[in-house]
Amino acid sequence: MGKRLKSGWTITRSKPPKCAVHPPVMVLGLLLRVACAQADRYAGRKAAMTHSPYDDPFDLQPRLAEVRRRDAWRRRERRYGPVGPYAEVDGERLLSFVSNDYLGLAGDARVREAWVRGAGAYGVGAAASHLLGGHTPAHDALERVLAEWVGAERALLFSTGYMANLAVVTALAGRDWTIFENRRNHASLVDAVTLSRARRVRYRDLAALRACLPERRPGRGLIVTDGVFSMDGDVAPVAELAAIAKAEGLGLVVDDAHALGVVGGGGAGTLAAAGLVPGGGIALVGTLGKALGVLGAFVAGSADLIETLIQTARPYVYTTALPPALALAIEAAVDIARSEEFRRTRLARNIQILRAGAARSGLRLTASETAIQPLILGSNEAAVEAARHLRRAGILVGAVRPPTVPAGQARLRITLSSAHEEDHIRRLLDALIPFAQKVS
Ligand SMILES: Cc1ncc(COP(=O)(O)O)c(C=O)c1O
């Protein structure tokens, strides 16, 4: 379009003329293109001959090959349908002993209904962090219920137990602290100690802890422990740890991921079982994706501890809040876990049936009175073979290998639920005993 001037004349812009190329220039251009192509080809050949780390900056193949070589390859299988005593896995219906749904709540109709109701009221996601618009009355109500359950002044919700552990340890401890950690602590507690930059002192048992107390640097310190050890199932000596902590002026953090709902009066956890409550120098972490069957976690303790976490804990401040609909589902699950004592009774019965049957046949399960009942087999090969054998019998049990457990202690990690029937456990024993006797 031309531009109209005041004078009435129009200026139009004509198309630029096609360049007329002089023949010698054309030849020169052609020669240049051929030379460039040759140079590219040469550079490609040279790069192929001199492989440098810059060609594969992630350098993943050797790492993957090493995992394969150690017989430690992990595979994700697809489970269809809800969690229960049976699971449909990759097209097979299997009797399952792998879930942490210790009280059979993951598929409970009342919990599901609360979740749906919550989604109707709040939508499916919180859509913001707690401090920037994601906090709701549903979160508040659940925090009050959780604090009351475990006997703490206050509780604070997190999206996962992993984050709750990172938050509580890093908010409490720093460079000039000493942290005494049990060697069998969960990876999230181990990572939390690393992240805190505190001096790490690892102990095996109470005697070792007492012996290494002098290694404490001048300054403050913590003892951190699983309440129930996730790969062994035994309960930590929480009363003794609390006494040592008090005498030494140390704080105590107990991760009750596998105890909440299962251990202690009303399922209030290992502190409750030891006649203690979170508060003062004791912090409790509870997770909500295991016996409670949903997802999430909380830290319980003094009002000051909770306020400190809200103000300073990075895994609390810089992340999206747990969906409020989940908070409603968790509250329903907590209500059931606290009031339906028969679930803990059934779980205890199931544990007893398994242990008695194993003992009668000389099968040495670890010394555990909780829902986690491991059978240590030693080599990775043995554990994988045992899991395969059970699988052929239509039973699903996890083979746990290093680095999740120490080298030479690969195992079957059998987890029981109140939803299992006596018959289910007998089937497991019938399949396991002849196999274990043959390999031992
Ligand atoms: C002892 C222990 N603590 C913490 C966690 C982490 O909890 P979550 O799965 O909620 O992140 C687990 C879960 O595997 C656990 O076993």
The ligand as an SDF file (V2000), in Angstrom:
LIG
                    3D

 16 16  0  0  0  0  0  0  0  0999 V2000
   10.6790  -44.3200   57.7220 C   0  0  0  0  0  0  0  0  0  0  0  0
   10.1740  -43.4970   56.5970 C   0  0  0  0  0  0  0  0  0  0  0  0
   10.2130  -42.1650   56.7130 N   0  0  0  0  0  0  0  0  0  0  0  0
    9.7670  -41.3690   55.7260 C   0  0  0  0  0  0  0  0  0  0  0  0
    9.2550  -41.8850   54.5710 C   0  0  0  0  0  0  0  0  0  0  0  0
    8.7910  -40.9570   53.4770 C   0  0  0  0  0  0  0  0  0  0  0  0
    7.4300  -40.8040   53.5290 O   0  0  0  0  0  0  0  0  0  0  0  0
    6.6470  -40.3910   52.2220 P   0  0  0  0  0  0  0  0  0  0  0  0
    6.4520  -41.6320   51.4300 O   0  0  0  0  0  0  0  0  0  0  0  0
    5.3840  -39.7920   52.7220 O   0  0  0  0  0  0  0  0  0  0  0  0
    7.5030  -39.3900   51.5090 O   0  0  0  0  0  0  0  0  0  0  0  0
    9.1600  -43.2660   54.4110 C   0  0  0  0  0  0  0  0  0  0  0  0
    8.5290  -43.8230   53.1940 C   0  0  0  0  0  0  0  0  0  0  0  0
    8.9430  -44.5830   52.4550 O   0  0  0  0  0  0  0  0  0  0  0  0
    9.6510  -44.1030   55.4440 C   0  0  0  0  0  0  0  0  0  0  0  0
    9.6400  -45.4260   55.3130 O   0  0  0  0  0  0  0  0  0  0  0  0
  1  2  1  0
  2  3  1  0
  2 15  2  0
  3  4  2  0
  4  5  1  0
  5  6  1  0
  5 12  2  0
  6  7  1  0
  7  8  1  0
  8  9  2  0
  8 10  1  0
  8 11  1  0
 12 13  1  0
 12 15  1  0
 13 14  2  0
 15 16  1  0
M  END
$$$$
